[in-house]
Amino acid sequence: MQEFLTNNTVTCNLMSLTGYRTLVILNALMESPKSNDEINDCLLNDQYIKENFSSDTLRIYINSLRAIGCDISRANKLNKKKYELTNHPFTYKIPKSQLKALSKIIKGLYEQISIQEVIAIEDFLEKLSNSIKDEECKDSLKKMSLLKSINLKILKELLLYCKKKNQITFLYNSPKSGPKEIEIIADKLSFKSERLYLWGNNITHHQYSFFAVDKIFKICSIKMLNDREEFPTIKVIYEINNIEYIPEINEKIIEKTNDKLTIEVDSKNEFSLIQRILYMGDNCKILSPESFKHKILTKLKAMEKSYEKV
């Protein structure tokens, strides 16, 4: 202890080397099954141990781990002479209050981080779940995932296609018309209302569209050269009664008063823009163009009529 207080450094003199070696071996086995040679590599590369040990000595450490409750298979020809850790007592349970807080934090992050970071969070949740025995806790962690119904292999392929702006054809299970092939120039992946969508220039329907990734079953083909097709952009100006409103990437503030903002938005997807305007309710008023204003009014009147039938 005096040495640590003087140098603020951990050395071999400050630890039980036998216990420490056992922990290093445990950590190695928690990563994956290991042979004697692979365990020795871990010990040799450790900054405090830096040496190899005989098979008999390693077996003593393995038996020590078994004695404290670790289930470790014997190393034989059937498992390529590797020790495999199948169970251990070093698990924990996350309290419900912490699970609730973790869920809230993760769901708040999804729309603010990249898809690569979302996948990293999914990997973290899986590793966390694997270290927990309590089934209720495992189920709570599983429910936090927004990718649970998505094929991760397809998702990683879509990430690449979006990066390269590839023209692809995929099999899509439409909620209205069932399975059908869609051809699209992949643009981006993003979350909307806690659901992941693929956005891009839709060659099939000749407009900029978005599709739920969990409904994409298969990537059918990739074109070497993209079709050259122009997709119109809608420019809309609206007024919002919220001076603290933060514009999205495709929006800009063109006028500001004490209680209102005038926003100009460019959108390639009319349906998505109409949804967004309706979501803002009576805080938002369309200024131009008249054609788009008319479409919003028509939509509102149709909604009003549907309530009259109730």
C-alpha positions in Angstrom: 0.0 0.0 0.0 2.9 2.3 0.8 4.3 1.8 -2.7 0.9 2.7 -4.3 0.6 5.8 -2.2 4.1 6.9 -3.2 4.0 6.1 -6.9 0.3 5.9 -7.6 1.1 2.9 -9.8 0.0 -0.7 -9.6 2.8 -3.2 -9.7 3.1 -7.0 -9.2 4.0 -6.4 -5.5 0.5 -4.9 -4.9 -1.6 -7.8 -6.0 -2.1 -11.5 -5.6 -0.6 -12.8 -8.9 -2.4 -16.1 -8.6 -5.8 -14.4 -8.3 -4.9 -11.9 -11.0 -3.9 -14.7 -13.5 -7.2 -16.4 -12.7 -9.1 -13.3 -13.6 -7.2 -12.8 -16.8 -8.0 -16.4 -17.8 -11.7 -15.8 -16.9 -11.8 -12.7 -19.0 -10.3 -14.6 -21.9 -12.9 -17.4 -21.7 -15.8 -14.9 -21.4 -14.7 -13.6 -24.8 -14.6 -17.0 -26.5 -13.4 -20.7 -26.1 -9.7 -20.8 -25.7 -6.9 -23.5 -26.1 -3.9 -23.6 -23.8 -1.8 -21.8 -26.4 -4.5 -19.0 -26.8 -4.7 -18.6 -23.0 -0.9 -18.4 -22.8 -1.0 -15.7 -25.5 -3.4 -13.6 -23.3 -1.1 -14.1 -20.2 2.0 -13.3 -22.2 0.5 -10.1 -23.6 -0.8 -8.9 -20.2 1.2 -5.9 -18.9 1.7 -7.5 -15.4 2.1 -11.2 -16.2 4.2 -11.4 -19.4 4.9 -15.1 -19.2 3.6 -18.5 -20.3 2.6 -21.5 -18.1 2.5 -25.3 -18.5 -0.7 -27.1 -19.3 -0.8 -28.5 -15.7 -0.5 -25.0 -14.2 -3.3 -23.7 -16.5 -5.5 -26.6 -15.5 -5.1 -25.6 -11.8 -6.4 -22.1 -12.7 -9.3 -23.6 -14.7 -10.2 -25.8 -11.7 -10.1 -22.8 -9.4 -12.7 -21.1 -11.6 -14.8 -24.3 -11.5 -14.6 -24.3 -7.7 -16.2 -20.8 -7.5 -19.1 -21.8 -9.8 -17.9 -21.5 -13.4 -19.0 -24.2 -15.8 -16.1 -24.9 -18.0 -15.9 -27.8 -20.5 -12.9 -30.1 -20.7 -10.4 -29.4 -23.5 -10.5 -32.4 -25.8 -10.4 -33.3 -29.5 -14.2 -32.9 -29.8 -14.0 -29.2 -29.1 -10.6 -28.6 -30.8 -8.8 -28.8 -27.4 -10.4 -25.6 -26.2 -11.9 -24.7 -22.8 -15.4 -23.3 -23.1 -17.1 -21.2 -20.4 -20.8 -22.1 -20.6 -22.0 -20.5 -17.4 -20.7 -18.4 -14.5 -22.0 -16.7 -11.3 -20.9 -13.2 -12.2 -24.2 -12.0 -13.5 -26.4 -9.1 -12.2 -29.9 -7.8 -12.4 -30.8 -4.3 -13.4 -33.5 -2.7 -11.2 -36.7 -1.7 -13.0 -36.1 2.0 -12.4 -32.7 1.8 -14.2 -34.2 -0.2 -17.0 -36.9 2.5 -17.5 -34.2 5.2 -17.5 -32.0 3.3 -20.0 -35.0 2.8 -22.3 -35.9 6.5 -22.2 -32.3 7.5 -22.9 -31.9 5.0 -25.8 -35.2 6.0 -27.5 -34.3 9.6 -27.2 -31.0 9.0 -29.0 -32.2 7.1 -32.1 -33.3 10.1 -34.2 -30.1 12.0 -33.3 -27.3 9.6 -34.1 -26.1 7.7 -37.1 -27.3 4.2 -38.1 -23.8 2.9 -37.4 -24.1 4.2 -33.8 -27.6 2.6 -33.5 -26.1 -0.8 -34.5 -23.4 -0.3 -31.9 -26.1 0.3 -29.2 -27.9 -2.9 -30.4 -24.7 -4.8 -29.9 -24.3 -3.3 -26.5 -27.9 -4.3 -25.5 -27.2 -7.9 -26.8 -24.0 -8.2 -24.7 -25.7 -6.7 -21.7 -28.6 -9.2 -22.1 -26.1 -12.1 -22.4 -24.6 -11.3 -19.0 -28.0 -11.3 -17.3 -29.9 -14.4 -16.1 -33.2 -12.8 -15.2 -35.6 -13.5 -18.0 -37.8 -10.5 -17.2 -34.8 -8.2 -17.4 -33.7 -9.8 -20.7 -37.2 -9.2 -22.1 -37.1 -5.6 -21.1 -33.7 -5.1 -22.8 -35.1 -6.8 -26.0 -38.0 -4.4 -26.1 -35.7 -1.4 -26.1 -34.4 -2.4 -29.5 -35.9 -0.5 -32.5 -34.1 -3.0 -34.9 -35.6 -6.1 -33.4 -37.8 -6.9 -36.4 -35.1 -5.9 -39.0 -32.7 -8.2 -40.8 -29.3 -6.8 -39.8 -27.6 -8.3 -42.8 -30.0 -6.4 -45.1 -29.6 -3.2 -43.0 -25.8 -3.3 -43.4 -26.2 -3.7 -47.1 -28.6 -0.8 -47.3 -26.1 1.4 -45.4 -23.5 0.7 -48.1 -26.0 1.3 -51.0 -27.0 4.6 -49.5 -23.4 5.7 -49.1 -22.7 4.8 -52.8 -26.2 6.1 -54.0 -26.7 2.7 -55.7 -29.9 1.9 -57.7 -31.3 -1.2 -56.2 -34.4 -3.4 -56.5 -35.8 -5.0 -53.4 -38.7 -7.2 -52.4 -41.1 -5.1 -50.2 -44.1 -6.4 -48.2 -46.5 -3.6 -48.7 -49.2 -3.4 -45.9 -51.8 -2.6 -48.6 -50.9 -4.7 -51.6 -48.6 -7.4 -50.3 -45.1 -8.4 -51.6 -43.8 -6.5 -54.7 -40.5 -5.4 -56.2 -39.5 -1.7 -55.7 -36.7 0.0 -57.7 -35.0 2.9 -55.9 -31.9 5.0 -55.9 -30.9 4.7 -52.3 -30.3 8.0 -50.5 -30.5 7.7 -46.7 -31.7 5.7 -43.7 -33.4 7.5 -40.9 -35.9 7.1 -38.0 -39.4 8.5 -38.0 -41.7 7.8 -35.1 -39.4 5.1 -33.7 -39.4 3.3 -37.0 -36.5 3.0 -39.5 -37.1 4.0 -43.1 -35.1 3.8 -46.4 -35.4 7.0 -48.4 -34.6 7.5 -52.1 -35.6 8.3 -55.6 -38.3 5.8 -56.4 -37.9 4.7 -60.0 -41.0 2.5 -59.8 -43.4 5.3 -58.8 -41.3 8.3 -60.1 -41.1 10.2 -56.9 -38.9 10.6 -53.8 -40.2 8.0 -51.4 -39.6 6.2 -48.1 -40.0 2.5 -47.1 -40.1 0.8 -43.7 -36.9 -1.3 -43.5 -38.6 -4.0 -41.5 -40.8 -4.7 -44.6 -37.8 -5.2 -46.9 -37.3 -8.9 -47.2 -34.6 -9.2 -49.9 -32.2 -7.2 -52.1 -33.0 -8.5 -55.6 -30.5 -6.6 -57.8 -28.1 -3.7 -58.0 -27.6 -1.6 -61.2 -24.1 -0.8 -62.3 -25.2 2.6 -63.6 -28.1 4.6 -62.2 -31.0 5.8 -64.4 -30.9 9.6 -65.0 -34.3 10.7 -63.9 -35.3 14.0 -62.5 -37.5 14.1 -59.3 -39.3 17.4 -58.6 -38.7 19.3 -55.4 -41.6 21.0 -53.6 -40.9 24.4 -52.1 -43.4 25.5 -49.4 -43.5 28.5 -47.1 -45.3 28.2 -43.8 -45.7 30.2 -40.6 -45.3 28.7 -37.2 -46.3 30.1 -33.8 -43.1 29.0 -32.0 -40.0 31.2 -32.0 -38.0 28.4 -30.3 -38.7 26.0 -33.3 -35.5 24.4 -34.6 -35.6 24.0 -38.4 -34.8 20.6 -40.0 -32.0 20.1 -42.5 -34.2 20.9 -45.5 -35.7 24.1 -43.8 -34.5 27.6 -43.3 -35.9 30.6 -41.4 -36.7 33.5 -43.8 -38.5 35.8 -41.4 -38.7 36.2 -37.6 -41.0 38.3 -35.4 -41.7 38.4 -31.7 -44.0 35.5 -31.8 -43.7 33.8 -35.2 -41.3 32.3 -37.6 -41.6 32.1 -41.4 -40.0 28.9 -42.7 -39.1 27.8 -46.2 -38.9 24.1 -46.8 -37.7 22.1 -49.8 -39.0 18.5 -50.0 -38.9 15.8 -52.5 -41.8 13.8 -50.8 -45.1 15.6 -50.8 -46.8 12.9 -48.6 -44.2 13.2 -45.9 -44.4 17.0 -45.9 -48.2 16.9 -45.6 -47.9 14.6 -42.6 -45.4 16.9 -41.0 -47.6 20.0 -41.5 -50.7 18.2 -40.1 -48.6 17.0 -37.1 -47.9 20.6 -36.2 -51.6 21.3 -36.0 -52.9 24.9 -35.5 -49.5 26.1 -34.7 -48.7 26.0 -38.4 -50.2 27.9 -41.4 -49.3 27.4 -45.0 -48.5 30.7 -46.9 -47.6 29.3 -50.3 -48.0 27.9 -52.8 -51.7 27.9 -53.2 -51.8 24.4 -54.7 -50.2 22.9 -51.6 -52.4 24.9 -49.3 -55.4 23.5 -51.2 -54.2 19.9 -50.6 -53.9 20.5 -46.9 -57.4 22.0 -46.8 -58.8 19.0 -48.8 -57.1 16.6 -46.4 -58.5 18.5 -43.3 -62.0 18.4 -44.8 -61.8 14.7 -45.5 -60.7 14.1 -41.9 -63.6 16.3 -40.7 -66.1 14.2 -42.7 -64.8 11.0 -41.3 -65.5 12.2 -37.8 -69.1 13.2 -38.8 -69.8 9.6 -39.7 -68.9 8.4 -36.2 
